[in-house]
Amino acid sequence: MTFHRAGGSAAEIACLMGGIMFTGFRLVTMVVALAVPSAWAQPPGSGEPTVTPVPLGGSVVNRTGEGYYGVYIPTRYGGTLTVAISSGRIESFVGPDGRPTANGGDIGFNRHGWHIFKVVNPEGRYTVSTRFVQEAKAARMPWHYYYWPMKSDAIHEPWSGGNGRVDTMRPFGDDVMVAMPGAPIAPGQDIIRAGPNGILETPAAPGDELTWFPNLYDDLTFRGQDGTVYNTPAPLLKYDQLFGTYARRFEAANGQVQDIQRWTGHCLGGAVASIMLNEPIPAPGSGLTRDELKALWCELGENHLNHRIGDNANDIPAGPPRPGLDPTDAFVARFHTMIERHIRGNRKPLLANLRAFPPRGTPQEVWNHGVGMYTAVLEQIPGRGERSVRVKLNLHANSGSCLNGEDCKDRINQYDYIVVYGLNGEVDETNLYGNDWISVGGEAMYAPLNIMEVLESRWQGYNPMVTEANVRALDLANGSGNGSPRVRLAVNGQPPRFRSVAEYELGLPSVPPGPGSVPDRRSNGLFDGLFGDFRRDGLIPGERFQPRRGLFGGLFRGN
């Protein structure tokens, strides 16, 4: 490829690639002016340098002698460019602005275009190859949390290995019998559920199974099927005793979800809180664990009408994506723009609905996450020009299953797709036919439903007794942590002695459904499609979950 100098210093020369045509490794110049070092204009023995293009993420082989090479970077958001040669050394490595390019370093922002270098003193035939990796991390990473399901504990027919018959004959307390005693029953179907007080009081008979998930309205302990008593998190029960409220009873009466196939939870509240707030730190003397304090923020953030959304990629079909034309292709440019512009460019975390986990998830499932980090490998598509690239992306989302220090690891979804960049270094969102969402992998089965910028949030959930002021009073990281006129922190830094549900709520009347009741926490109005159906926000429908074997052990993903 032949570069003609247009005159002036290198910094003054504009790079106009629209009129360039490649023929093999040489450039037929139509009208072109390039930002190249002035020393290259007239190298010894010739009137102009010959520059061989090397594909981004590719190589040229069987080269001999010294020579100039160029690699085109399509994105203005930068990344790490590494050039490797099998013989010789690299000199005079400069970018389109005439400034030096550090081999193996991040090139920085707004340096899209040709980066040119010289190979000197090679021996025999040699290979020149390039690699470009874009890494991005938000300034404040989303923290891990637990999703706090809305379904109460239940006795049910085992998902596998059961006898197909209802063996537990009657409920205790205010528990509710939902299957006929002794009748045939399908695997996994509920037999007895907790009543309005939210506490399962009935022991499971042999042949039936008892499954417990920690939820907002738990008691201080839980009795397993074998009679073992476990200490449990009890965020709303402790909150009530700190503030003299009855938020736990209200949540149990109005927040229970009865659908066994949809383990809906407080994924949205946790995900938004993890993006917008510092990771909570309980105030000394509050008696709350960090998980329990996070649970209160999850409750405050669960009301989707209180979050204002800005830039977004929305209503992406589930797919799964495949090579060639499919419905996900039209959305890949917008998706990649979102992560590159906000996470890499603005160092800002995003809210994402990443759909189901493998291996048995369904496309209807919605999983809310905070997304704050990714690694993308960009490779030029052969025969399609320098600005058409394949992106191999590892997208890191926070965990919604982190409790008591378990399962606190990133969810990593892998996406493989082709996008086309414009001359300005931004993804060309108008070039729909040049895009192809090829596949998904890692902890993804489908394309994500959406990815969104959260501009601001108001903190008030569906439970009117849980207020932002009270929760901030308990949080050293997001409030005073010094309590409030109403909070009942213990003296001398000693945590309070919390009472069980039976002790604290003795003699209270039942709580009727009120204006804060939450029989259906689905989106509506402006947020239709942006957040999907929040009744799908929980664990995998139809998945078999192990009952409690030990404190917080092996529970949250099933098997």
Beta strands, then each sheet from edge to edge (+ up, - down):
strand 1: 20-23
strand 2: 26-29
strand 3: 51-53
strand 4: 59-63
strand 5: 67-73
strand 6: 80-85
strand 7: 89-94
strand 8: 105-106
strand 9: 113-120
strand 10: 126-137
strand 11: 154-156
strand 12: 176-177
strand 13: 190-193
strand 14: 209-211
strand 15: 221-223
strand 16: 229-231
strand 17: 307-313
strand 18: 350-353
strand 19: 368-380
strand 20: 388-397
strand 21: 411-420
strand 22: 436-442
strand 23: 450-457
sheet 1: 1+ 2-
sheet 2: 3+ 5+ 9- 7+
sheet 3: 4+ 10- 6+ 8-
sheet 4: 4+ 10- 19+ 18- 23+ 17-
sheet 5: 4+ 10- 19+ 20- 21+ 22-
sheet 6: 12+ 13- 11+ 14-
sheet 7: 15+ 16-
end
